[in-house]
Amino acid sequence: MENNAKVIQAIEEYCLKHPSAYEARPFGEYPICYKVIGKIFAQFNPEERFYKITLKCTPDKADLYRQLYPGVVVRGYHCPPVQQPHWNTINLDAFFDLEMLFQMIDEAYEAVINKFSKEARVELLNLSELEFRDTDGEDQDFAMLCNRLDSALDEIVGGKFQRSQYEQYNQRDSIHDVIVVYREGEPIGCGSFKMYDEDHAELKRIYVDPLYRNIGLGSDVVRRLEAKAKIKGYRWCILETGKPLEAACSMYKKAGYKIMPNYGQYMDMPDSICMERKI
């Protein structure tokens, strides 16, 4: 299969067309990984010197493809031995059937979601109805959602006056990486990050409309922000939340965030809780 921009784009677009799929690069520039609810189903390396894709498989289907394409489809490259029966690596320099490759990608996605718990399946069903758009801090839908977030925080924390000390750290013009979530064209959630230092991306302005809470949307936004931050070279994500925001704290802890000493501008703010996670 030719290693050219058109073919590479077709493979990348096909991976992303699957419900709730998104791009991540947890191992460096390559492979490009495609995930659903945090789980990898495809690892694509488009380099000329290593033009391969590694796909999740059921062991019986994986063995079948190895028999059909000996030497071209092999056990998962770089996978630990215990994982190799569940992954196939396809040498794209010697594999010429794009439609068959797309079928294998479909099966990789299915192999992952078929292992999901009942709770995760419901989450996937809900998230599959949504559209996630990358944008920046100037986006008007993001601005509108930030206003909703501020109004909600005013009610929870006790009014705008008490929160005025935080406003200077939430200015949208300092935020360049934003995700806005839509359902049937209507913005219902958002999240963003900005540079704290060379190693740390600071998550900001994470909000989900009350009608769409408890479906896993906040956690999925966080996962996608972490993936974007990793691609940009950050090693950690940090964030600040408030002691009264118990639901938010619970979500972040479930996502793997741990409480850390208050950093930077929050050091002398006793109502702040700061958290971190290595990505």
N, C-alpha and C positions, 0 to 999 in steps of 0.2 A: 504494500500500500504506500503510495507516494507520501513522502514527508514534505508537505507544502502547506502554506497558510490556509488554503481552502479546506483541505482534509482535516487539519488540526482544528480549525474552527468548527467544522461539522461534528467532530467527536466531542469537543467541549460543550457545544450547544446541546447535543443530544443528552449528555450527562445531566445538564442543568434543567432539562425539560421535565424531569421526573418530579412529582409533587414534593415540595419542601426541600429539594436538593439545593445545596450551596457549595461554593468553592472554599477550600482551606489548603494551607501549605504548612502543616505541622512539622515537616522534616527539613525545611529550607525551601529554596527556589523550586526544586523538583524532588519528588513527583508532585503534580497538581492533584490534590485529593478532592473527591466529591463525597459529601456527607449528607445524611438525613438524620435529624434529631441527634446529632453528635456522633453518628456511626459512619465509618468509611465504607462505601461500596465500590469505589473505583479509584485507582491511582495511575495517573497518566503522565508519562514522560515523553515530551515531544522533541527532545534533542536529537540531532542527526546521529550522534555517536551512540545513543541509547534510546532508540525509538520503540517504546514498549508500553503496554498497559497491563496493569494487574487488577483482576476482578474477583470479587467475592463469588463463591460457588458452593453448592451442596457437594459433598464428596463424590456422590455417584455421577453427577453431571460433570464435575471437574475431571474425573477419570475418563469419561466418555470423550470429552474434547481433546484430551491428551492422546487418546488412541486415534482419533480422527485426523489430528494434525501433529504427528510425532515430530519432536524437535522444534516445532513452531509454537505450540502451546505446552508449557511446562509448569511444574509446581511453582507456587508463588515465590518470586525472586525476593531474596532478603527476608522472607518470612521465617519466624522461628519454626523449627521442625514440627512442633505440635500444631501449628497453624497451616502448614503447607497443604494438607488435604482440602482445606476450605478456600484456597485461593489459586487462581491460574494467572500466569504471566504470558501474554501473547507478544511474540516478536512481530511487530507491525511491518518490518522490512520484508518479511516473508509471508505475510498474511494479506490476502487481496480482496476479501469479501466484506465490504463495508456493512451490508445488510446483516450478515451473520454476526459481525462485531456488535451492531446495535442490539441484536437479539441477546448476545452475551451480557451486554450492559443492562438490559431489562432484567435478565435473570439475576444479575448481581444485586440490583436494587431489591428485587423480590426476596432474595436469600437473606438480606439484612432485615427487611421489615417483617418477614415471617417469623423472626426470632423475637420480635418485640412483645412486651407484656401487653395485657389487655388495656392497661392505662395508657401505654405509649401508642397503641393503635388508635385509640380515641383521640389522643393529642394529634397524631398525624392526620387523621380525618379532618379535624378542625383546622389545622394549619394549611392543609392542602387547598382550602378555599381562599387563601390570602395571597396577596402579591407583595413582595418585598422590593423596594426601590432604593438604590444607593443615590445619595445626593449630598448637599452640604448645608452649612448653617444658615444660608440665605434663603433656603426653600420656604415658601409661604405656608405650605401644609405643616412643615416642621414648626414654624413659628406659631401657628394656630394651636398645635398640640402642646407646645411649651406653655402657652397661655393657660390651657386647660390644666396642665400639671401644676402651675403656680397657684391657680385658684384652689385646686384640691389641697395643696400643701398649706395654703393660708387657713383653710378650715381645720385641718388636722393639727397643725402646729400652734395655731392661735392668733393668726392675723399677720398682715403684711409687715407691720412694724417689727415684730419679733424676727422676721426672716430677712429684713433688709440687709443684714450683714453678709448674707450669702450671695446677693444679686451680682456683685462684681465678678464672682467666679463662675457665673453661668451665662456670660454674654455669648450670643450666638456667633458673633463675628470672629471669635477665637476657635470655633469648632469647624473643622473641615471634613470630618468623616461622619456621615449621618445615614441612618436607615429609617425610612418611613414605610409603614405597613398599611395596605389598603384592603378593604373588602368591598367588592362591587363598586370600585372607584372612589369610595369614601375613606379618608385617612382615619385609622383607628388606633395607631400606636407608633411609637418611635423610640430611637435610642441613638447615642452618638459617643464618640470619644475624641479627646484631644491629647496632644503631647504634654506629658508632665516632665519627663526628661528622656534621655536617649533610650533607656531601658523600659520605661513605664508609660503606658497609655492610661489616661484617666477616663473612665466611663462617666457619661453625663446624660442628663435629660431623658431618662428611661421612663416611658409612660405608656400605659394601655388603657383604652377607654373602659369604663366600668362594665359595659355590656359584654366585653370580650376577655374578662379576666377568668382565671381558673381553667383556661384551656391550654396552658403551656406557652402562651405567646411571649410573655416577658422573658422566660428562660431561653426561648429560641432566638429572640433579639440579642440577648447577651452572648449566646454561642456564636452568632453571626458577627457580632462586633469583635469578639475575641479572634475569630478567624481573620478578619480584615486587619486587626492590629498585628497579628503574627506575620501576615504577608508583608507588612510595612517594617518589620524588623524589631518590634517590641518583644520583650521577654516576659513582662508582667502586665496584668491589668489591675488597677487600683480604683477605688471609688469611695465616695462619702455618702452616707445616708443618716437618717435621724433616729434617735431612740424611740420616738413615738411611732415610727413606721415599721411596725412589727411584721406585716406581710412582706414588705420589701426585704427586710433582713432575713426572713425565712427563705425567700426565693434565692437570695444570693448564697446563703449557706448551703442550700440544696445544690446549687451550681458549683460548689467547691470553693467558695470564698471564705477566708478566715479573717477574724478580727486582727487588726494590726494597730500599733500606736498611731494616734492621730498625726497626720503629716501636714507639712506646709502651713497653709492658711487656716487649717482646722485644729492646730495644736492647742489653742486656748479656747476652743468651743466645746464646753462640756456636754452639750446635747448631740454632738456629732459622733457617729460611729464610722470608722474607716476600715476598709477591708481590702484584701489582696488575693490574687491567684496567679500562679505561674502558668503561662500559656505555651 
